[in-house]
Amino acid sequence: MRQNDPVKFWWDIIILIIAIFNSVTIPLTLSFDEISESLSGNSLYNFINIASTVFFMLDIILQMNTTFYDPEGEEIYDKKKIRINYLFGMFFIDLISSLPIELFFPGS
């Protein structure tokens, strides 16, 4: 996929919305037992939580196949260079942030 593809733009908007949702709900569920208990019983919240994990994992795959611009401004299409650039760039941050919080805090 190309970096400036309109589909990529809308995908990034969806990922941003999910990230904002998680940045609000995760601290609340970790901080307040009452909120955690009420949300854990909510099927819509559980669906969104699972869907967000799936979307973030799919985003990693998408990023490994998305072109990038080198310092000279040339768009790079070579899959090997794209993957190396991503692995040494945002891959580990994306991987850690996409893992379900329940792996780190089983009681949440």
Sine and cosine of phi, psi and omega as CSV:
sin_phi,cos_phi,sin_psi,cos_psi,sin_omega,cos_omega
0.00,0.00,0.59,-0.81,0.01,-1.00
-0.99,0.12,0.53,-0.85,-0.02,-1.00
-0.84,0.55,-0.63,0.78,-0.06,-1.00
-0.99,-0.13,0.30,0.96,0.01,-1.00
-0.92,0.39,0.70,-0.71,0.03,-1.00
-0.86,0.52,-0.55,0.84,0.04,-1.00
-0.89,0.45,-0.65,0.76,0.03,-1.00
-0.90,0.44,-0.63,0.77,0.04,-1.00
-0.85,0.52,-0.76,0.65,-0.02,-1.00
-0.94,0.35,-0.56,0.83,0.09,-1.00
-0.87,0.49,-0.72,0.70,0.00,-1.00
-0.89,0.45,-0.56,0.83,0.06,-1.00
-0.90,0.44,-0.69,0.72,0.03,-1.00
-0.88,0.47,-0.71,0.71,0.02,-1.00
-0.88,0.48,-0.64,0.77,0.03,-1.00
-0.89,0.45,-0.69,0.73,0.02,-1.00
-0.89,0.46,-0.69,0.73,0.03,-1.00
-0.90,0.44,-0.66,0.75,0.01,-1.00
-0.89,0.45,-0.65,0.76,0.05,-1.00
-0.90,0.43,-0.69,0.72,0.05,-1.00
-0.84,0.54,-0.73,0.68,0.00,-1.00
-0.92,0.39,-0.57,0.82,-0.02,-1.00
-0.93,0.36,-0.31,0.95,0.08,-1.00
-1.00,-0.07,-0.75,0.66,-0.13,-0.99
-0.96,0.27,-0.60,0.80,-0.05,-1.00
-0.89,0.45,-0.77,0.64,0.05,-1.00
-0.87,0.49,-0.59,0.80,0.03,-1.00
-0.90,0.44,-0.69,0.72,-0.03,-1.00
-0.94,0.34,-0.50,0.86,0.03,-1.00
-0.98,0.21,-0.43,0.90,-0.08,-1.00
-1.00,-0.05,-0.54,0.84,-0.12,-0.99
-0.83,-0.56,0.89,-0.45,-0.01,-1.00
-0.88,0.47,-0.61,0.79,-0.03,-1.00
-0.89,0.46,-0.70,0.72,0.00,-1.00
-0.92,0.38,-0.66,0.75,0.01,-1.00
-0.87,0.49,-0.69,0.72,-0.01,-1.00
-0.92,0.39,-0.65,0.76,-0.02,-1.00
-0.94,0.33,-0.60,0.80,0.01,-1.00
-0.96,0.27,-0.58,0.82,-0.02,-1.00
-0.91,0.41,-0.40,0.92,0.05,-1.00
-1.00,0.00,-0.07,1.00,-0.05,-1.00
-1.00,-0.01,0.90,-0.44,-0.07,-1.00
-0.92,0.39,-0.55,0.84,0.05,-1.00
-0.91,0.42,-0.70,0.72,0.04,-1.00
-0.88,0.47,-0.69,0.72,0.01,-1.00
-0.89,0.46,-0.64,0.77,0.06,-1.00
-0.89,0.46,-0.73,0.68,0.01,-1.00
-0.89,0.46,-0.63,0.78,0.01,-1.00
-0.89,0.46,-0.72,0.69,0.03,-1.00
-0.93,0.37,-0.68,0.74,0.01,-1.00
-0.88,0.47,-0.63,0.78,0.00,-1.00
-0.91,0.42,-0.62,0.78,0.06,-1.00
-0.89,0.46,-0.69,0.73,0.03,-1.00
-0.89,0.45,-0.70,0.71,0.01,-1.00
-0.88,0.48,-0.67,0.74,0.00,-1.00
-0.92,0.40,-0.60,0.80,0.06,-1.00
-0.92,0.38,-0.66,0.75,0.06,-1.00
-0.90,0.44,-0.56,0.83,0.02,-1.00
-0.90,0.44,-0.59,0.81,0.06,-1.00
-0.88,0.48,-0.71,0.70,0.02,-1.00
-0.89,0.45,-0.68,0.73,0.01,-1.00
-0.89,0.46,-0.69,0.72,-0.01,-1.00
-0.90,0.44,-0.52,0.85,0.03,-1.00
-0.95,0.32,-0.16,0.99,-0.02,-1.00
-0.83,-0.56,0.29,0.96,-0.02,-1.00
-0.96,-0.27,0.73,-0.68,0.00,-1.00
-0.88,0.48,0.28,-0.96,0.09,-1.00
-0.60,-0.80,0.22,-0.97,0.01,-1.00
-0.97,-0.23,0.76,-0.65,0.06,-1.00
-0.98,0.20,0.11,-0.99,-0.03,-1.00
-0.85,0.52,-0.41,0.91,0.03,-1.00
-0.99,0.11,-0.06,1.00,0.03,-1.00
1.00,-0.02,0.16,0.99,0.01,-1.00
-1.00,0.03,0.71,-0.70,0.02,-1.00
-0.98,0.21,0.78,-0.63,-0.05,-1.00
-0.99,-0.14,0.82,-0.58,-0.01,-1.00
-0.95,-0.30,-0.22,0.98,-0.06,-1.00
-0.92,0.39,0.88,-0.47,-0.08,-1.00
-0.85,0.52,-0.64,0.77,-0.02,-1.00
-0.90,0.44,-0.70,0.71,0.01,-1.00
-0.91,0.40,-0.61,0.79,0.02,-1.00
-0.88,0.47,-0.72,0.69,-0.04,-1.00
-0.93,0.37,-0.64,0.77,0.04,-1.00
-0.90,0.43,-0.69,0.72,0.03,-1.00
-0.86,0.51,-0.68,0.73,-0.02,-1.00
-0.95,0.32,-0.67,0.74,0.00,-1.00
-0.88,0.48,-0.62,0.79,0.00,-1.00
-1.00,-0.03,0.08,1.00,0.03,-1.00
-0.94,-0.34,-0.97,-0.25,-0.15,-0.99
-1.00,-0.08,0.04,1.00,-0.12,-0.99
-0.83,0.55,-0.79,0.62,-0.10,-1.00
-0.92,0.39,-0.58,0.81,0.07,-1.00
-0.91,0.42,-0.71,0.71,0.04,-1.00
-0.89,0.46,-0.67,0.75,-0.02,-1.00
-0.90,0.44,-0.76,0.65,-0.02,-1.00
-0.90,0.44,-0.65,0.76,-0.03,-1.00
-0.96,0.26,-0.29,0.96,0.00,-1.00
-1.00,-0.02,-0.23,0.97,0.02,-1.00
-0.93,0.36,0.62,-0.79,0.01,-1.00
-0.88,0.47,0.69,-0.72,-0.04,-1.00
-0.87,0.49,-0.42,0.91,-0.02,-1.00
-0.90,0.43,-0.35,0.94,0.07,-1.00
-0.93,0.37,-0.52,0.86,-0.04,-1.00
-0.99,-0.11,-0.50,0.87,-0.01,-1.00
-0.76,-0.65,0.99,0.14,-0.09,-1.00
-0.87,0.50,-0.42,0.91,-0.03,-1.00
-0.99,0.12,-0.07,1.00,-0.08,-1.00
-0.99,0.12,0.00,0.00,0.00,0.00
